[in-house]
Amino acid sequence: MKSVHAATGRAGLVACGDLARAIALSGRFPLASGASEAEAAGDLRAFAISAEHGRIREHLGVAIRG
């Protein structure tokens, strides 16, 4: 169940593009996964700087160019 919660948080981050908002929403709408808010926030922070997140944003055409 934790993987479902992580996936929904990550999808929210991709959709809104705002890490702080995604973390807030993840805490506001918790699933019965047993994951704490701190764990969910940590997962979102790690995902936000991951290559996977970068590839998804690039595929969607919203990647940050350096």
Number of C-alpha atoms within 10 A of each C-alpha: 11 15 10 11 18 21 14 15 25 23 15 19 23 20 11 12 14 12 19 14 13 24 22 12 14 22 16 10 9 15 16 9 12 11 16 13 15 11 13 21 21 13 16 24 17 11 19 18 10 11 10 11 18 17 13 13 16 13 10 10 9 13 13 8 5 3
